[in-house]
């Protein structure tokens, strides 16, 4: 906590003490703490915005988006890994032989590779669609052929 935060609480409690009855102290204190927690959450939002801005200026917009997309894909792959481990029974391998575990791990990795390829293809398709929409907004799409759209990729 910063000194300003403490001073803010003290000043809030000072005004509350003048207006509150003895039985309402707990209620007034909880209100003051709630308002202070809201201020702290607002400060953390500002910090995350500043962090976003710093990363954006450090890497540039294109690289930043690539990093962001890679992080999202890795998160989705980890979620899928946990789902597949549970589905394949790899969370409890006490009753499985080493060969069975190796086979299940191979299936798991193959499935995750396919899932990653699917996510990357979806990302690429979205990028192509976005480019086509940008062209459409700038010019009439009827002036372009399919080869023009493919050349943008």
Secondary structure, DSSP 4 states (H G I P E B T S, - for coil): --HHHHHHHHHHHHHHHHH--GGGHHHHHHHHHHHHHHHHHHHHHHHHHHHHHHHHHHH-HHHHHHHHHHHHHHHHHHHHHHHHHHHHT-S--TTS-HHHHHHHHHHHHHHHHHHHHHHHHHHHHHHHHHHHHHHHHHS-GGG--HHHHHHT-
